[in-house]
Amino acid sequence: MSIHRKSKHEINLMKQAGNIVALVHAAMKDAVKEGVTTKELDELAYKIIKANKADPTFLGYNGFPATICTSVNEQVVHGIPSNEVVLKNGDIISIDVGATFKGFVGDSAWTYPVGEISEEKKLLLKATEEALFAGLEHMKSNDKLENAAGAIEDVAKKYNLGIVRQYGGHGVGRVMHEDPFVFNYRTNNPLVLMHGMTIAIEPMLNLGGDDVIVLNDNWTVVTKDKKASGHFEHTVHVTDEGPEILTKLL
């Protein structure tokens, strides 16, 4: 495993990339409503990223055909924006955004309600966001990556939610996926965190079981039992003082 610790200059570039991602999410929060297509959301994200002199990290990544991932209801991750997918009242949509600025990546996902959602879905969103911040608390020097994974697992268990086990967080930097991989449950990982590491923490929790499958488009991941899934993610800088979230507005 090769983990690249970032310099102060590199962190500053990642903050700018993260700010662009946060600008997209701010726009998504307003744009997500009944009657909007996921393709319209994708076009809006593209415009914002380009207007800020950055490139959409996901576009063309391993052949991915869009700027953002739009995953609705039982879709967990990697949903492809489409003119055919029209948001309706009661849906939830996970929007994953990546922006590359001067060679460095910001990566963040958030799950948004469409109109009025069920109490069950409200709980899912609350719990998954709680799991994200529980994991982020451990992003400090000399803490263990395993403690972040365990904190996420504990929140999932508290709310009796399924944990997506095949996908998780990851290092971020000059490319979107660097070492280390971050499981959202305990695996006896011995890695000790050090100042300068930059990692995306991203719990994906389900209203049903853990199991997921990939659809025939070879991208979209859905829950096997078709129950809704939540996804929240921030890119964070590990420091001696504690976590510094990079994917937020400057």
BELCOR-V743162 format. One record per residue. N is the residue number from 1. RES is the residue in one small letter. PHI is phi in whole degrees, -180 to 180 (* if undefined). OMEGA is omega in degrees with one decimal (999 if undefined). D_CENTER is the distance of its C-alpha to the mean C-alpha in Angstrom with 2 decimals. Layout:
BEGIN
N/RES/PHI/OMEGA/D_CENTER ; N/RES/PHI/OMEGA/D_CENTER
END
This chain:
BEGIN
1/m/*/-179.4/22.29 ; 2/s/-120/-178.1/22.20 ; 3/i/-108/-178.8/20.04 ; 4/h/-92/176.2/20.63 ; 5/r/-83/-170.7/20.98 ; 6/k/-91/174.5/20.69 ; 7/s/-79/178.0/23.66 ; 8/k/-59/178.9/23.89 ; 9/h/-62/179.6/24.15 ; 10/e/-65/177.6/21.02 ; 11/i/-62/178.9/19.07 ; 12/n/-62/176.4/20.56 ; 13/l/-67/178.7/19.40 ; 14/m/-66/175.3/15.79 ; 15/k/-63/179.4/16.21 ; 16/q/-69/174.8/17.49 ; 17/a/-62/-180.0/14.68 ; 18/g/-66/176.9/12.25 ; 19/n/-63/178.8/14.75 ; 20/i/-65/175.8/14.69 ; 21/v/-60/179.6/10.98 ; 22/a/-65/175.8/11.89 ; 23/l/-62/177.8/14.93 ; 24/v/-63/-179.3/13.21 ; 25/h/-64/177.1/11.29 ; 26/a/-60/178.0/14.74 ; 27/a/-70/-179.8/16.34 ; 28/m/-63/-178.7/14.09 ; 29/k/-57/179.3/14.94 ; 30/d/-81/-172.7/18.54 ; 31/a/-82/-177.8/18.46 ; 32/v/-72/177.0/17.00 ; 33/k/-159/-179.3/20.30 ; 34/e/-56/176.6/22.70 ; 35/g/95/179.2/24.17 ; 36/v/-85/175.7/21.50 ; 37/t/-90/177.7/20.48 ; 38/t/-68/175.3/17.05 ; 39/k/-66/177.4/18.99 ; 40/e/-63/177.4/20.00 ; 41/l/-63/179.8/16.48 ; 42/d/-63/-179.5/15.86 ; 43/e/-66/177.7/19.17 ; 44/l/-64/179.7/18.45 ; 45/a/-61/179.7/15.28 ; 46/y/-59/-179.4/17.46 ; 47/k/-61/-178.0/20.23 ; 48/i/-66/-179.2/18.37 ; 49/i/-63/-179.3/16.94 ; 50/k/-67/179.6/20.44 ; 51/a/-63/179.5/22.26 ; 52/n/-101/173.5/20.70 ; 53/k/59/176.2/21.99 ; 54/a/-124/177.7/18.76 ; 55/d/-118/175.6/17.72 ; 56/p/-69/-175.6/14.83 ; 57/t/-62/-173.4/13.25 ; 58/f/-76/-172.4/12.42 ; 59/l/-63/-178.7/15.93 ; 60/g/87/-179.3/18.18 ; 61/y/-67/-174.2/15.85 ; 62/n/52/178.1/17.78 ; 63/g/90/179.9/19.19 ; 64/f/-63/-168.0/16.21 ; 65/p/-92/-172.6/18.10 ; 66/a/-143/-179.5/15.89 ; 67/t/-79/-179.2/14.04 ; 68/i/-126/169.8/10.94 ; 69/c/-99/-179.8/9.75 ; 70/t/-122/-173.2/11.22 ; 71/s/-118/-170.6/11.33 ; 72/v/-104/173.7/14.12 ; 73/n/58/-177.0/15.42 ; 74/e/-78/174.7/15.84 ; 75/q/-75/-174.1/13.53 ; 76/v/-89/-178.8/10.55 ; 77/v/-149/170.0/8.73 ; 78/h/67/174.2/10.44 ; 79/g/-65/-176.6/12.68 ; 80/i/-94/177.1/15.06 ; 81/p/-57/-173.9/16.18 ; 82/s/-153/171.7/19.83 ; 83/n/-68/-176.8/22.90 ; 84/e/-82/-176.6/23.62 ; 85/v/-96/-178.4/20.69 ; 86/v/-108/-178.8/21.86 ; 87/l/-68/178.4/20.04 ; 88/k/-130/-179.9/22.39 ; 89/n/-54/179.6/22.98 ; 90/g/98/176.7/21.37 ; 91/d/-73/160.9/18.32 ; 92/i/-122/-179.2/14.73 ; 93/i/-135/173.7/12.18 ; 94/s/-90/179.0/8.41 ; 95/i/-116/-179.7/7.82 ; 96/d/-106/-173.5/5.44 ; 97/v/-127/171.8/7.55 ; 98/g/-129/176.1/9.18 ; 99/a/-134/178.0/12.61 ; 100/t/-110/-177.7/15.30 ; 101/f/-122/-179.9/18.00 ; 102/k/49/173.3/21.21 ; 103/g/89/-179.6/19.74 ; 104/f/-125/-169.2/16.65 ; 105/v/-106/164.8/12.95 ; 106/g/-114/-173.8/10.37 ; 107/d/-143/-179.1/6.67 ; 108/s/-153/177.0/4.39 ; 109/a/-129/178.3/3.23 ; 110/w/-147/177.6/6.32 ; 111/t/-109/-173.2/8.96 ; 112/y/-113/172.4/12.37 ; 113/p/-81/172.8/15.86 ; 114/v/-106/-178.0/18.43 ; 115/g/64/-178.4/21.73 ; 116/e/-96/-178.8/22.88 ; 117/i/-106/-178.1/20.92 ; 118/s/-68/176.7/22.45 ; 119/e/-60/179.1/22.69 ; 120/e/-61/179.2/20.99 ; 121/k/-70/176.3/17.83 ; 122/k/-60/178.7/18.10 ; 123/l/-63/179.1/18.26 ; 124/l/-59/-179.2/15.20 ; 125/l/-66/179.2/13.06 ; 126/k/-60/-176.3/15.00 ; 127/a/-69/-178.4/14.67 ; 128/t/-69/175.3/10.96 ; 129/e/-65/176.8/10.59 ; 130/e/-61/178.8/13.59 ; 131/a/-63/177.3/12.24 ; 132/l/-56/-175.3/9.43 ; 133/f/-72/173.7/12.40 ; 134/a/-64/176.9/14.72 ; 135/g/-68/-177.7/12.92 ; 136/l/-61/-178.4/12.71 ; 137/e/-57/-177.3/16.44 ; 138/h/-92/-178.9/17.34 ; 139/m/-84/177.6/16.05 ; 140/k/-140/-176.8/19.65 ; 141/s/-55/177.0/22.42 ; 142/n/74/169.6/24.32 ; 143/d/-80/-179.5/21.91 ; 144/k/-111/176.0/20.68 ; 145/l/-58/179.3/17.31 ; 146/e/-58/-179.7/18.76 ; 147/n/-69/175.6/19.00 ; 148/a/-66/179.0/15.28 ; 149/a/-61/-179.3/14.90 ; 150/g/-66/179.0/17.93 ; 151/a/-64/177.5/16.84 ; 152/i/-65/179.1/13.86 ; 153/e/-59/-177.3/16.45 ; 154/d/-65/177.5/18.96 ; 155/v/-65/178.7/17.05 ; 156/a/-58/-178.7/16.46 ; 157/k/-68/180.0/20.18 ; 158/k/-58/-178.1/21.27 ; 159/y/-99/178.9/20.08 ; 160/n/58/-179.7/21.11 ; 161/l/-108/174.7/17.82 ; 162/g/-73/178.9/17.00 ; 163/i/-114/174.8/14.52 ; 164/v/-72/-170.5/12.93 ; 165/r/-102/-177.8/14.69 ; 166/q/-86/-177.2/14.45 ; 167/y/-128/-179.1/10.77 ; 168/g/-172/-179.8/8.91 ; 169/g/-82/-171.3/7.90 ; 170/h/-170/169.5/10.17 ; 171/g/-64/179.4/12.31 ; 172/v/-137/176.8/11.80 ; 173/g/-179/177.6/14.90 ; 174/r/-71/172.1/17.30 ; 175/v/-128/-175.1/15.20 ; 176/m/-69/-177.2/11.54 ; 177/h/-117/173.6/12.21 ; 178/e/-112/168.7/14.74 ; 179/d/-70/3.6/16.19 ; 180/p/-94/167.0/15.56 ; 181/f/-78/-177.9/13.56 ; 182/v/-119/174.4/12.16 ; 183/f/-72/178.4/13.25 ; 184/n/-98/176.8/12.38 ; 185/y/-160/-175.0/16.18 ; 186/r/-69/178.6/19.26 ; 187/t/-138/-175.7/20.64 ; 188/n/61/177.7/23.18 ; 189/n/-72/-176.6/21.29 ; 190/p/-85/-171.1/23.75 ; 191/l/-61/174.5/21.61 ; 192/v/-98/-176.7/22.54 ; 193/l/-77/-178.6/20.26 ; 194/m/-134/177.7/21.99 ; 195/h/-51/178.2/21.94 ; 196/g/99/174.0/20.31 ; 197/m/-72/177.1/17.54 ; 198/t/-126/-168.1/14.12 ; 199/i/-136/171.5/11.21 ; 200/a/-95/174.0/7.42 ; 201/i/-97/-176.3/7.32 ; 202/e/-149/174.1/4.97 ; 203/p/-65/171.7/7.64 ; 204/m/-126/-175.7/8.44 ; 205/l/-119/-173.5/11.86 ; 206/n/-120/174.1/14.66 ; 207/l/-69/179.7/17.79 ; 208/g/-111/-177.0/19.81 ; 209/g/-83/-177.4/19.95 ; 210/d/-79/-164.6/17.70 ; 211/d/-72/177.3/18.75 ; 212/v/-132/175.7/16.91 ; 213/i/-135/177.8/18.49 ; 214/v/-101/-179.4/17.84 ; 215/l/-72/-175.9/19.77 ; 216/n/-66/176.4/22.55 ; 217/d/-75/179.5/20.57 ; 218/n/68/177.9/19.21 ; 219/w/-126/-168.4/15.58 ; 220/t/-67/178.1/14.71 ; 221/v/-100/-179.8/13.91 ; 222/v/-126/174.8/15.56 ; 223/t/-71/-177.2/16.83 ; 224/k/-64/-178.5/20.37 ; 225/d/-91/175.7/21.88 ; 226/k/66/176.3/20.30 ; 227/k/-90/-171.2/19.05 ; 228/a/-64/-179.8/16.03 ; 229/s/-129/176.5/12.53 ; 230/g/-113/-175.5/9.87 ; 231/h/-148/177.3/6.08 ; 232/f/-131/-174.8/4.87 ; 233/e/-151/168.3/3.26 ; 234/h/-131/166.6/6.21 ; 235/t/-89/-173.4/8.37 ; 236/v/-132/176.0/11.62 ; 237/h/-101/177.3/15.22 ; 238/v/-77/177.2/17.39 ; 239/t/-130/177.7/20.76 ; 240/d/-65/-176.9/24.01 ; 241/e/-86/-177.9/23.63 ; 242/g/134/-174.7/20.15 ; 243/p/-71/172.6/16.52 ; 244/e/-117/-178.5/16.15 ; 245/i/-73/-177.1/12.90 ; 246/l/-95/-176.8/12.80 ; 247/t/-96/177.2/10.34 ; 248/k/-141/-178.6/12.92 ; 249/l/-67/177.8/16.08 ; 250/l/-80/999/18.99
END
